[in-house]
Amino acid sequence: MIRDAGIDVGRASGRPDICVLARLKSKALTFYRFDHVKGQGGEISHMEFDSPSSPSFDLSPEGSEIAAIDPKGTGNRIRRIPLNGGNFSEVEVPGRKELEVVFWDTDGKGWFASAVTPTSGEYLLHVNSSGESQVLFEQPQDGRDTWGVPSHDGKHLAFLRWTNASNVWMIDNF
């Protein structure tokens, strides 16, 4: 029996009534319409997903398309999947590898994404719809993820930054 390897629900920030359910089974990531009352609806699209990482996707603010990380090859592509059933397209992010997390920018014209650095840290990037990327932050520690989530008004960005602190205490006559 094949079991679900993962299920996630996403919603459009500007249209909370538009939701998508992502279901990962074996090596297939399938997107379905999702209704708050009725649950899973019809299939929107599917893609091959052969990666040890969890799938990352986000709905555009107005709810017209899904952005999903495509892990094939060097993993530097964002797949754009329209909710109206049209054909998908892909945006390659040159010079980057292993994109891991993606969130739409508030204006719907780009994304905040994380990517592995040459030294195995993580970059937080802003990527435009042409695939051009700008490094916003670098998390230098090996194996430490980062990602950025914009505020609804687009004026702020919450992001994950890891710090490492250690201290040594000596206690006499314990």
Helices and strands as residue ranges (DSSP letters): E 6-12, E 15-25, E 28-35, E 39-48, E 57-59, E 65-70, E 77-82, E 89-92, E 102-104, E 110-116, E 122-128, E 133-139, E 148-150, E 157-159
